[in-house]
């Protein structure tokens, strides 16, 4: 009886199939439209970021003071997407706003390491890229690759680090920074040979500053990775 009913209504079956097909096509088109027109960054922020971006009106007085300190400090001149504009402050600072007293200490240390190191900016940024690659911190790499290029680091050296390869054609001081930083990250120690190589080129203060930049950006990378900070699409 059921079979007879189906055979007796082939036109109705075709209509149902056509309707289902149109619904599927419409759904697919809508998904593609969203993927093209909605910025990937916005989607990623909403879906992946664990610490939501705090708007100015949501900040406590302590958080607002910390945000203002970060915006008005030396980072404001770097073109960083995390501190530029009038909207919410970006990560890792957005995360550190949750503990403003700690955040103040951390950002102050970071400012010293970034802008008052005895290491030339080229070497400082090189060490940051090495740390970003070690932690697979995509946002950290995004944020500092352009700064490393601006500071004069060879793009081929950065590309080798990104691909977890030892760069060719490094200068003596770049070799010292690479060997020291990689050995410290991978073995948690530094051999006498590597230490003496860095000491002869960077001096004792340089070694302290190199340890500091590696350690500080360990903290930054851990913060970004826990937050799942998305990389901007542009």
Order of alpha helices (4+ residues) and beta strands (2+ residues): alpha-alpha-alpha-alpha-alpha-alpha-alpha-alpha-alpha-alpha-alpha
